Amino acid sequence: SLRQGPDRVRKLQANGKLMLDLARDAGLNTGYAIGSPVLPIITGSSLLAARLSKALFEAGINAPPIIYPAVEERVARLRFFISSAHSEEQIRFTIDEVARQMRLLTNSPLTIAKD
């Protein structure tokens, strides 16, 4: 229960804030995120979201794409679910890999350019 494990709640809140701060520092679009345990990374393209999700999965990171028609194309995204069990190292690796893959994919001639 939450009363028996307040440290887990604090750790979850700290992990959410860390991931949000790192994502923003990396120049990733987090929309209106506030540091909760669910973090969006907006790609602005369903194709890019799907390709990024696949590349991350191959690197051991599970982040499902949320794409059109579930959301408008301009706000297609990946959704990250953060837990109190995630380590700082895992969070840093994840954001580094997201930023790296985003650079690779957005420079790819197969990716549809954003408006």
Backbone hydrogen bonds in HBPLUS format (Angstrom, degrees):
<---DONOR---> <-ACCEPTOR-->    atom                        ^
c    i                          cat <-CA-CA->   ^        H-A-AA   ^      H-
h    n   atom  resd res      DA  || num        DHA   H-A  angle D-A-AA Bond
n    s   type  num  typ     dist DA aas  dist angle  dist       angle   num
A0005-GLY N   A0001-SER O   3.13 MM   4  6.30 127.0  2.42 138.1 152.1     1
A0008-ARG N   A0005-GLY O   2.98 MM   3  5.48 135.4  2.18 111.7 122.6     2
A0010-ARG N   A0006-PRO O   3.02 MM   4  6.34 162.1  2.05 151.5 155.8     3
A0011-LYS N   A0007-ASP O   2.87 MM   4  6.03 156.4  1.93 145.3 152.3     4
A0012-LEU N   A0008-ARG O   2.86 MM   4  6.02 154.7  1.93 144.1 151.0     5
A0013-GLN N   A0009-VAL O   2.97 MM   4  6.22 162.5  2.00 151.1 155.3     6
A0014-ALA N   A0010-ARG O   2.89 MM   4  6.09 158.5  1.93 147.5 153.9     7
A0015-ASN N   A0011-LYS O   2.83 MM   4  5.99 155.9  1.88 148.2 155.0     8
A0016-GLY N   A0012-LEU O   2.96 MM   4  6.18 158.2  2.01 149.9 155.4     9
A0017-LYS N   A0013-GLN O   3.04 MM   4  6.26 160.7  2.08 148.6 153.5    10
A0018-LEU N   A0014-ALA O   2.86 MM   4  6.03 162.8  1.89 150.5 155.8    11
A0019-MET N   A0015-ASN O   2.94 MM   4  6.08 168.1  1.96 150.5 153.7    12
A0020-LEU N   A0016-GLY O   3.08 MM   4  6.20 160.1  2.12 144.1 149.8    13
A0021-ASP N   A0017-LYS O   2.86 MM   4  6.02 169.3  1.87 156.0 159.1    14
A0022-LEU N   A0018-LEU O   2.89 MM   4  6.05 167.0  1.91 156.2 159.7    15
A0023-ALA N   A0019-MET O   2.94 MM   4  6.01 157.2  2.00 144.8 151.4    16
A0024-ARG N   A0020-LEU O   2.95 MM   4  6.17 165.4  1.98 155.1 158.6    17
A0025-ASP N   A0021-ASP O   2.88 MM   4  6.05 158.8  1.92 147.4 154.1    18
A0026-ALA N   A0022-LEU O   2.92 MM   4  6.09 139.2  2.09 141.0 151.6    19
A0026-ALA N   A0023-ALA O   3.17 MM   3  5.08 125.3  2.48  91.7 105.7    20
A0028-LEU N   A0023-ALA O   2.96 MM   5  5.32 159.1  2.00 160.4 153.5    21
A0027-GLY N   A0024-ARG O   2.95 MM   3  5.04 157.1  2.00 105.8 112.5    22
A0042-ILE N   A0029-ASN O   2.78 MM  13  5.33 157.3  1.83 157.9 161.7    23
A0033-ALA N   A0030-THR O   3.08 MM   3  5.71 162.2  2.11 137.9 143.4    24
A0082-ILE N   A0037-PRO O   2.69 MM  45  4.77 174.9  1.69 154.4 156.2    25
A0039-LEU N   A0080-PHE O   2.83 MM  41  5.02 158.8  1.88 144.6 151.1    26
A0080-PHE N   A0039-LEU O   2.83 MM  41  5.02 169.4  1.84 146.4 150.1    27
A0041-ILE N   A0078-LEU O   2.97 MM  37  5.24 154.7  2.03 144.9 149.7    28
A0078-LEU N   A0041-ILE O   2.92 MM  37  5.24 152.1  2.00 137.4 145.4    29
A0043-THR N   A0076-ALA O   2.82 MM  33  5.71 152.0  1.90 138.3 147.7    30
A0044-GLY N   A0076-ALA O   3.21 MM  32  4.99 161.3  2.25 138.4 135.9    31
A0049-ALA N   A0045-SER O   2.89 MM   4  6.11 159.3  1.94 149.6 155.9    32
A0050-ALA N   A0046-SER O   2.94 MM   4  6.14 161.5  1.97 150.8 155.1    33
A0051-ARG N   A0047-LEU O   2.96 MM   4  6.15 164.0  1.98 151.2 156.0    34
A0052-LEU N   A0048-LEU O   2.80 MM   4  5.87 160.2  1.84 151.0 156.9    35
A0053-SER N   A0049-ALA O   2.92 MM   4  6.01 160.6  1.95 145.7 151.3    36
A0054-LYS N   A0050-ALA O   3.05 MM   4  6.25 158.8  2.10 145.9 151.2    37
A0055-ALA N   A0051-ARG O   2.97 MM   4  6.21 162.4  2.00 148.5 153.3    38
A0056-LEU N   A0052-LEU O   2.90 MM   4  6.09 161.2  1.94 153.8 158.9    39
A0057-PHE N   A0053-SER O   2.91 MM   4  6.08 155.6  1.97 146.1 153.3    40
A0058-GLU N   A0054-LYS O   3.04 MM   4  6.30 153.4  2.12 148.2 154.6    41
A0059-ALA N   A0056-LEU O   2.87 MM   3  4.93 136.8  2.06  98.4 111.9    42
A0061-ILE N   A0056-LEU O   2.88 MM   5  5.08 164.3  1.90 137.5 135.2    43
A0060-GLY N   A0057-PHE O   2.98 MM   3  5.00 160.3  2.02 105.7 110.2    44
A0079-ARG N   A0064-PRO O   3.01 MM  15  5.75 150.1  2.10 153.9 162.8    45
A0066-ILE N   A0077-ARG O   2.71 MM  11  5.25 167.3  1.72 154.4 155.6    46
A0077-ARG N   A0066-ILE O   2.99 MM  11  5.25 162.8  2.02 146.3 151.9    47
A0070-ALA N   A0067-ILE O   2.83 MM   3  5.69 128.6  2.10 143.3 142.7    48
A0075-VAL N   A0072-GLU O   2.92 MM   3  5.53 157.1  1.97 119.6 126.9    49
A0076-ALA N   A0073-GLU O   3.15 MM   3  5.26 163.2  2.18 116.6 114.1    50
A0086-HIS N   A0083-SER O   3.35 MM   3  5.62 159.3  2.40 103.5 109.1    51
A0091-ILE N   A0087-SER O   3.07 MM   4  6.39 160.0  2.11 151.0 156.3    52
A0092-ARG N   A0088-GLU O   2.88 MM   4  6.11 166.1  1.90 156.4 160.1    53
A0093-PHE N   A0089-GLU O   2.92 MM   4  6.04 162.5  1.95 148.3 153.6    54
A0094-THR N   A0090-GLN O   2.91 MM   4  6.05 159.2  1.95 146.1 152.0    55
A0095-ILE N   A0091-ILE O   3.07 MM   4  6.34 169.2  2.08 155.9 157.0    56
A0096-ASP N   A0092-ARG O   2.95 MM   4  6.08 164.5  1.97 151.7 156.8    57
A0097-GLU N   A0093-PHE O   2.86 MM   4  6.00 157.3  1.92 150.0 156.4    58
A0098-VAL N   A0094-THR O   2.83 MM   4  6.07 156.8  1.88 152.1 159.0    59
A0099-ALA N   A0095-ILE O   2.96 MM   4  6.11 172.4  1.97 153.9 155.6    60
A0100-ARG N   A0096-ASP O   2.94 MM   4  6.10 157.5  2.00 144.0 150.9    61
A0101-GLN N   A0097-GLU O   2.85 MM   4  5.93 172.2  1.86 153.1 155.6    62
A0102-MET N   A0098-VAL O   2.84 MM   4  5.90 155.6  1.89 149.7 157.4    63
A0103-ARG N   A0099-ALA O   3.03 MM   4  6.22 156.1  2.09 144.1 149.8    64
A0104-LEU N   A0100-ARG O   3.02 MM   4  6.33 162.3  2.05 150.2 155.1    65
A0105-LEU N   A0101-GLN O   2.84 MM   4  6.00 165.8  1.86 154.6 158.1    66
A0106-THR N   A0102-MET O   2.88 MM   4  5.89 155.6  1.94 147.8 154.3    67
A0107-ASN N   A0103-ARG O   3.17 MM   4  6.16 131.0  2.42 139.5 149.8    68
A0108-SER N   A0105-LEU O   3.24 MM   3  5.01 154.6  2.30  94.6 102.1    69
A0111-THR N   A0108-SER O   3.27 MM   3  5.63 162.7  2.30 111.5 116.4    70
